[in-house]
Amino acid sequence: MKRILVLALVSIISASCQAQQHPGAEEFAAKAAAEHELDQEKVLLLLQEARFKQSIVDAISRPAEAKPWYDYRPIFITDKRIKGGIEFWKENEKLIAQASEQFGVDPQFIVAIIGVETLYGRITGSYRVLDALTTLSFYYPDTGNDRSAFFSSELMNFFMLGDEERISLDDVTGSYAGAMGLGQFMPSSYREYAVDLDGDGRRDLWSSMADIIGSVANYLHRHGWEPGQPVTYPAIVSDDADMTLVTKRDYKPKKSVTEIAGGGFKSAEPVSGETLAAVAGLEEEDGYHYWLTFKNFYVITRYNRSPLYAMAVFELSEAILAGFED
Ligand SMILES: [Ca+2]
């Protein structure tokens, strides 16, 4: 009897040592219950189990997208990633063809996104998603761009996802930003865009290749992918080009190719004058190079807002396609 008591006491003490009280956790759990019908006590207990991680704060403070294109490109456009993509496509040829057909997305882009995100599943992230989202919700660093509200919303979606997909929330791993599985879906995207392509009743973005491939295709489709249409063409820039035409943030195509050509950025490839485009400037070692970017480029930036990301996906997709068809 005495021994049991001692053991019970030890476990109470160790549990209380491990529990972390995060600022705002109580309000978060109350909101989870009030607005999303989640179990308040369960949410609170899970939050107490979440760990603040300085490494996550450090990582969000220096994203790869802050690099110039000439430093960013070699991270993603490598022989290993191109060959890996050709292999991945061949290994999953039937599923990729099925998803491509069903969702109207060119297959090489499904492959390239999974390649850029996780090197075809080889690097899916080793942070606990619970730690990542808790850290970024309650301890977002002062970077001049406070995204804690975004991560708090993702944390809420993460708890909802746990109930819906029967996911064990305390051991799921992902990126430092909380992106999960081979396609690196954030919890809200997982809930909104993931599909159960293998039909087993669950959307599993870690181990069902059908669900993974289908979900990436559906994501692009739902954001407006136009199959067979161009992503981007190099621009020929005149000396007196209107540099205000160069996009700074939002790559949604708003001006016609004719209008942009009038401003000094002509497409190096034939394209109809009415096509809507934006202009991307990417820094090479010898200065900026410019590109006309179309709707599909914009759709890729829905996956990750950086034009560097979209350009890396585009270049990788071209190299993989060339190798696959060889
Ligand atoms: Ca499934």
Residues whose N, C-alpha, C, O or C-beta is under 5 A from the ligand:
A	BS01	CA	D196 L197 D198 G199 D200 G201 R202 R203 D204 S208 D211
